[in-house]
Amino acid sequence: MTSHPPFRKVLHGVATREQMFHLFNRHNDTPGVDPVSGTPYAGEWLEIAAEQYHFMLALLPPLFMRTGMFGMSEFKAGNVTSVFFAIRIRGRERWFHGFCDLSDKHSPDTMRAAIIAHETGSADSMTREEKLEAIWNATRPDFKGIAGEANPHAWPGEHHGKRTILIDGGRHGTILKLLGDLSDEEIDRCMPAIRARRTER
């Protein structure tokens, strides 16, 4: 089982409105997790545009609101709800969404601090887990899948239910690999492709 850091960025770059709503439900199809509990979402965050921040603020009366932060009154599941942040980082206003488990009343402030720490760190401050999540979320559906789902005999039983992805294997052509088995070099090759796709939009 994968051990997640307490707070993790799940998308490289600024999410479009479509990406934001997709990521709100991204665990619905993830094998082996219970999205109804809210637990798979807790601690996940991403950057959004100002328009999305203000749209969500106007959508429902907030559960709570204070300077640069508000929580959604409609919970994702269990004690987990969406919290939106407006944070000035290096002189520029930016906007973020995160899923906080409000059974810990300090989680919104802790997440805000984690976002600031992440975004003011080194240029490449994403952890390996965050990079894998960003690669998975940016990959088109026809280039990713679940091991053993379409063809149970194509993967050993212990890999069934794990995420797979098609990558450029260089001189070896396109290769299907388990997402978690990507080497650091393969991850580094995939990340510029994600940045390029964000630039093109």
C-alpha positions as CSV (number, residue, x, y, z in Angstrom):
1,M,0.0,0.0,0.0
2,T,1.3,3.5,-0.9
3,S,2.1,5.8,2.0
4,H,1.1,9.3,1.1
5,P,2.7,12.4,2.7
6,P,0.2,14.4,4.8
7,F,-0.3,17.1,2.1
8,R,0.4,16.4,-1.6
9,K,0.1,18.4,-4.8
10,V,-1.9,16.4,-7.4
11,L,-1.5,18.6,-10.6
12,H,1.4,20.4,-12.1
13,G,0.5,24.0,-13.1
14,V,-2.8,25.8,-12.7
15,A,-5.9,23.7,-13.2
16,T,-8.5,24.6,-15.7
17,R,-12.1,24.5,-14.5
18,E,-12.6,21.2,-16.2
19,Q,-9.5,19.7,-14.6
20,M,-10.5,21.1,-11.2
21,F,-13.9,19.3,-11.3
22,H,-12.3,16.1,-12.6
23,L,-9.9,16.1,-9.7
24,F,-12.7,16.7,-7.2
25,N,-13.8,13.1,-8.1
26,R,-10.6,11.5,-9.2
27,H,-10.8,8.6,-6.7
28,N,-14.2,7.4,-7.9
29,D,-12.4,5.0,-10.3
30,T,-9.3,4.3,-8.2
31,P,-9.1,0.6,-7.3
32,G,-8.8,-0.4,-3.7
33,V,-10.0,2.9,-2.1
34,D,-13.2,3.9,-0.6
35,P,-14.0,7.4,-1.9
36,V,-17.2,7.6,0.3
37,S,-15.0,7.8,3.4
38,G,-13.2,10.9,2.1
39,T,-9.9,9.5,3.3
40,P,-8.3,9.2,-0.2
41,Y,-8.8,12.9,-0.8
42,A,-7.7,14.3,2.5
43,G,-4.5,16.3,2.2
44,E,-4.6,16.6,-1.7
45,W,-4.2,20.1,-3.1
46,L,-3.8,21.9,-6.5
47,E,-3.5,25.4,-7.8
48,I,-6.6,27.0,-9.5
49,A,-7.4,30.2,-11.2
50,A,-9.0,33.2,-9.6
51,E,-12.2,32.6,-11.6
52,Q,-12.6,29.1,-10.0
53,Y,-11.9,30.5,-6.5
54,H,-14.7,33.1,-6.9
55,F,-17.1,30.8,-8.6
56,M,-16.8,28.3,-5.8
57,L,-17.2,31.1,-3.2
58,A,-20.5,32.1,-4.8
59,L,-21.8,28.6,-5.3
60,L,-22.9,27.8,-1.7
61,P,-22.8,29.7,1.6
62,P,-19.3,28.8,3.1
63,L,-19.0,26.6,6.1
64,F,-16.4,29.1,7.4
65,M,-14.7,32.1,6.0
66,R,-11.7,34.1,7.1
67,T,-9.1,36.3,5.3
68,G,-7.7,34.4,2.3
69,M,-9.6,31.1,3.1
70,F,-13.1,29.6,3.0
71,G,-14.5,26.1,3.4
72,M,-17.3,24.5,1.5
73,S,-20.5,23.7,3.5
74,E,-21.0,20.6,1.4
75,F,-18.6,17.9,2.6
76,K,-16.9,15.6,0.2
77,A,-17.4,12.7,2.5
78,G,-16.9,12.0,6.2
79,N,-15.2,15.0,7.8
80,V,-13.4,15.9,4.5
81,T,-14.4,19.1,2.7
82,S,-13.0,21.5,0.1
83,V,-11.0,24.5,1.4
84,F,-10.1,27.3,-0.9
85,F,-7.1,29.6,-0.4
86,A,-6.0,32.9,-1.7
87,I,-2.3,33.2,-0.9
88,R,0.2,35.9,-1.8
89,I,3.5,34.2,-2.8
90,R,6.5,36.2,-3.7
91,G,4.4,39.3,-4.3
92,R,1.8,37.5,-6.5
93,E,-1.7,36.5,-5.6
94,R,-2.4,32.8,-6.2
95,W,-5.4,30.5,-5.6
96,F,-5.5,26.9,-4.4
97,H,-8.0,24.2,-3.5
98,G,-7.3,21.5,-0.9
99,F,-9.2,18.7,0.8
100,C,-9.0,19.1,4.6
101,D,-10.1,16.6,7.2
102,L,-11.9,18.9,9.7
103,S,-11.8,16.3,12.4
104,D,-8.5,18.2,12.9
105,K,-9.6,21.8,13.3
106,H,-6.1,23.0,12.5
107,S,-5.9,21.2,9.1
108,P,-6.9,24.2,7.0
109,D,-4.1,26.3,8.5
110,T,-1.6,23.4,8.4
111,M,-2.5,22.9,4.7
112,R,-2.0,26.6,3.9
113,A,1.4,26.5,5.6
114,A,2.3,23.3,3.6
115,I,1.3,25.0,0.3
116,I,3.4,28.1,1.0
117,A,6.4,25.9,2.0
118,H,6.0,23.8,-1.2
119,E,5.6,26.8,-3.5
120,T,8.5,28.8,-2.0
121,G,10.9,25.9,-2.0
122,S,13.3,24.9,-4.7
123,A,12.2,25.1,-8.4
124,D,11.7,21.4,-8.4
125,S,10.2,20.9,-5.0
126,M,7.7,18.2,-5.9
127,T,8.2,14.8,-4.2
128,R,8.3,11.6,-6.2
129,E,4.7,10.8,-5.2
130,E,3.5,14.3,-6.3
131,K,5.2,13.9,-9.6
132,L,3.6,10.5,-10.2
133,E,0.2,12.0,-9.4
134,A,0.8,14.9,-11.7
135,I,1.9,12.5,-14.5
136,W,-1.2,10.3,-14.0
137,N,-3.6,13.3,-13.9
138,A,-2.1,14.8,-17.1
139,T,-2.1,11.6,-19.1
140,R,-5.0,11.0,-21.5
141,P,-7.3,8.1,-20.6
142,D,-6.2,6.0,-23.7
143,F,-2.6,6.1,-22.4
144,K,-3.3,4.9,-18.9
145,G,-5.2,2.1,-17.3
146,I,-5.4,-0.5,-14.5
147,A,-3.2,-3.6,-14.6
148,G,-5.3,-6.8,-15.1
149,E,-8.5,-4.9,-15.8
150,A,-8.7,-5.5,-19.6
151,N,-6.6,-8.6,-19.8
152,P,-6.0,-10.4,-16.4
153,H,-3.3,-12.6,-18.0
154,A,-1.2,-9.7,-19.1
155,W,0.0,-8.9,-15.6
156,P,1.0,-11.1,-12.6
157,G,-1.7,-11.2,-10.0
158,E,0.2,-9.1,-7.5
159,H,0.1,-6.2,-9.9
160,H,-3.7,-6.4,-10.6
161,G,-5.4,-3.1,-9.6
162,K,-2.2,-1.0,-9.9
163,R,-2.1,2.0,-12.3
164,T,-0.3,1.6,-15.6
165,I,0.9,4.1,-18.1
166,L,2.3,4.2,-21.6
167,I,5.6,6.1,-21.8
168,D,8.1,7.0,-24.5
169,G,10.8,4.4,-24.1
170,G,13.2,6.2,-26.5
171,R,14.8,3.7,-28.8
172,H,12.6,0.9,-27.3
173,G,9.4,2.7,-28.5
174,T,6.3,3.1,-26.4
175,I,6.4,1.0,-23.2
176,L,3.5,0.1,-20.9
177,K,4.7,0.3,-17.2
178,L,3.3,0.4,-13.7
179,L,3.1,4.0,-12.7
180,G,4.8,3.3,-9.5
181,D,7.7,1.6,-11.3
182,L,8.7,4.6,-13.3
183,S,12.4,5.4,-12.8
184,D,13.5,8.9,-11.8
185,E,14.8,9.4,-15.4
186,E,11.4,8.4,-16.8
187,I,9.6,10.7,-14.4
188,D,12.0,13.6,-15.4
189,R,11.2,12.9,-19.1
190,C,7.5,13.0,-18.5
191,M,7.4,16.2,-16.5
192,P,8.6,18.5,-19.3
193,A,5.8,17.1,-21.5
194,I,3.3,18.0,-18.8
195,R,4.7,21.6,-18.6
196,A,4.5,21.8,-22.5
197,R,0.9,20.8,-22.5
198,R,0.1,23.4,-19.8
199,T,1.8,26.1,-22.0
200,E,-0.1,25.1,-25.1
201,R,-3.5,25.6,-23.4
